[in-house]
Amino acid sequence: MDSKMISFIAMMSAFGNALFLISFHLGPITHGVALDFSLVGVFIAALYGGPFVGFITGLFAGIFPGIYFGPMGTGSWLGLIGLPIGKSLTGLTAGMLYKGFNMNQRKRQSILTVPLVAASYVPEFFFTIIYFVSLLPFFIGGGGAGILIFVLPKAWVEVIVMSFLMAALVGNQGFGNFVNNFFTYRKETTGTGRQ
């Protein structure tokens, strides 16, 4: 990992945490449940940097959500661990799917990005169910299936909105050129931008 990639991960992690703080304060839904758009930074990292970059960015972008829904919320110390893990799963999956389907070479890249980004949330979706139904009750004595009535629909709405946002960003050549500057070694060795 070179310094440009490290700075890209740091920038996308900070961006994700900033988006969380804004959306959290603007969109409270019920006690312990609020909007969270921190995955935007994770999706950008995963789609442009690949699975590893998406995974690491997810871990760091989950810090503020982990604090707010963990020690400052109802998840105690487990939230500080669980939320970053969930976001890292989404980053890893998005990067793997984007690379696996060779999305950089597709003609309808923007349109195909919408279902791909939405599908990349599926592992975190199942992890969220396990977190609330099994992990929280076992380790903390809280949680339960009842809160999933609020959390899961909210999460899918967020992911769908972010899917369309990512489609717009992927289709924007100026944004692509900006992000690809962080991966100049790939351009020099392969002649292409993203891998």
Secondary structure, DSSP 8 states (H G I E B T S, - for coil): --HHHHHHHHHHHHHHHHHHHHHHHH-EEETTEE---THHHHHHHHHHH-HHHHHHHHHHHTHHHHHHHTTTSSSHHHHHHHHHHHHHHHHHHHHHHHHHTTGGG-TTHHHHHHHHHHHTTHHHHHHHHHIIIIIHHHHTS---GGGHHHHHHHHHHHHHHHHHHHHHHHT-HHHHHHHHGGGHHHHHHHSSS--
